[in-house]
């Protein structure tokens, strides 16, 4: 049983680490694409209907941006912005915003 657990972890950890994105690249991209509506750190939306991105879960952000990009979520503004993002851009943005402090949930 221990060997199975060790093997599972050995296989899973490289995939999780490789998918994290680069927060610094995400910060630079956020300044170009996201800051006007969500704030530079994603914690100060410019309107009440715009979400706080800071502290949001990485996986959720990747999924949401991907869904806007491919049309699974519909919002004309987000479709325009997400449509120009590469997979790496999306991962980097998710890494940046998920690393920011927020009151969205308990910080780990």
VOLUM-391340 format. One record per residue (C-alpha): x, y, z; residue number from 1. Coordinates in Angstrom, 2 decimals. Each point is the difference from the previous one (the first is absolute). Layout:
<recs>
REC:x:y:z:k
REC:X:Y:Z:NUM .
...
</recs>
This chain:
<recs>
REC:x:y:z:k
REC:0.00:0.00:0.00:1 .
REC:2.85:2.38:0.85:2 .
REC:1.68:-0.73:-3.31:3 .
REC:-3.19:0.80:-1.87:4 .
REC:-0.35:3.30:1.86:5 .
REC:3.64:0.88:-0.63:6 .
REC:-0.34:-0.83:-3.68:7 .
REC:-3.18:2.07:-0.28:8 .
REC:1.70:3.01:1.59:9 .
REC:3.10:-0.39:-2.13:10 .
REC:-2.13:0.11:-3.14:11 .
REC:-2.36:2.79:1.11:12 .
REC:2.45:2.54:1.45:13 .
REC:1.88:0.81:-3.26:14 .
REC:-3.29:0.60:-1.81:15 .
REC:-1.31:2.31:2.74:16 .
REC:3.27:1.94:0.17:17 .
REC:0.22:0.37:-3.78:18 .
REC:-3.49:1.44:-0.30:19 .
REC:0.46:2.82:2.49:20 .
REC:0.85:2.79:-2.43:21 .
REC:2.38:2.88:0.64:22 .
REC:-1.37:2.64:2.40:23 .
REC:2.42:2.71:-1.18:24 .
REC:-0.99:-0.48:-3.62:25 .
REC:-3.62:0.01:1.14:26 .
REC:0.55:3.29:1.83:27 .
REC:1.34:1.60:-3.17:28 .
REC:-2.89:-1.36:-2.09:29 .
REC:-2.54:1.11:2.63:30 .
REC:1.33:3.55:-0.21:31 .
REC:-0.68:-0.06:-3.76:32 .
REC:-3.31:-1.85:-0.08:33 .
REC:-1.77:-0.25:3.36:34 .
REC:0.89:2.97:2.19:35 .
REC:-2.48:2.48:-1.47:36 .
REC:-3.00:-2.04:1.17:37 .
REC:1.36:-2.16:2.86:38 .
REC:2.87:2.11:1.38:39 .
REC:3.73:-0.79:-0.32:40 .
REC:-0.12:-2.68:2.72:41 .
REC:-3.54:-1.06:-0.86:42 .
REC:-1.40:1.28:3.29:43 .
REC:-1.66:3.26:-1.07:44 .
REC:-2.63:-0.46:-2.71:45 .
REC:-1.09:3.22:-1.67:46 .
REC:-3.70:-0.99:0.14:47 .
REC:-2.08:-2.15:2.37:48 .
REC:-0.76:-2.57:-2.70:49 .
REC:3.70:-0.73:-0.59:50 .
REC:1.47:-2.74:2.19:51 .
REC:2.95:0.13:2.35:52 .
REC:2.69:-2.19:-1.53:53 .
REC:2.60:0.29:2.79:54 .
REC:0.18:-3.13:2.09:55 .
REC:-2.26:-1.97:-2.30:56 .
REC:0.97:-3.65:-0.51:57 .
REC:2.49:-0.64:-2.82:58 .
REC:-2.03:-2.79:-1.60:59 .
REC:-3.16:2.10:0.02:60 .
REC:1.74:2.92:-1.71:61 .
REC:1.49:-2.25:-2.69:62 .
REC:-3.40:-1.55:-0.64:63 .
REC:-1.85:3.34:-0.05:64 .
REC:2.45:1.66:-2.40:65 .
REC:0.05:-3.06:-2.24:66 .
REC:-3.79:-0.11:-0.01:67 .
REC:-0.16:3.67:-1.05:68 .
REC:2.59:-0.65:-2.69:69 .
REC:-1.88:-2.93:-1.56:70 .
REC:-3.48:1.48:0.48:71 .
REC:-1.27:-2.32:2.72:72 .
REC:-0.51:3.13:2.14:73 .
REC:-1.55:2.98:-1.69:74 .
REC:1.02:3.57:0.68:75 .
REC:0.97:2.19:-2.95:76 .
REC:2.71:1.87:1.90:77 .
REC:1.58:-3.11:1.50:78 .
REC:-0.27:-1.87:-3.30:79 .
REC:2.01:2.78:-1.65:80 .
REC:2.70:0.00:2.64:81 .
REC:0.19:-3.76:0.60:82 .
REC:-0.11:-0.71:-3.73:83 .
REC:3.44:1.53:-0.42:84 .
REC:1.60:-1.98:2.85:85 .
REC:2.19:-3.04:-0.58:86 .
REC:-0.20:-3.05:2.27:87 .
REC:3.22:1.21:1.66:88 .
REC:-1.46:3.50:0.50:89 .
REC:-3.04:-1.53:1.70:90 .
REC:2.18:-2.12:2.30:91 .
REC:2.21:3.00:0.81:92 .
REC:-2.98:2.23:0.78:93 .
REC:-1.51:-2.70:2.20:94 .
REC:3.32:-0.38:1.83:95 .
REC:0.20:3.78:0.59:96 .
REC:-3.55:0.55:1.20:97 .
REC:-0.14:-3.16:2.11:98 .
REC:3.19:1.07:1.80:99 .
REC:-1.50:3.32:1.12:100 .
REC:-1.44:0.48:3.50:101 .
REC:-3.75:0.23:0.17:102 .
REC:-2.95:-0.39:2.30:103 .
REC:-1.63:-2.44:-2.44:104 .
REC:1.03:-2.97:2.14:105 .
REC:2.39:-0.94:2.79:106 .
REC:3.60:0.45:-1.05:107 .
REC:2.17:-3.10:0.17:108 .
</recs>
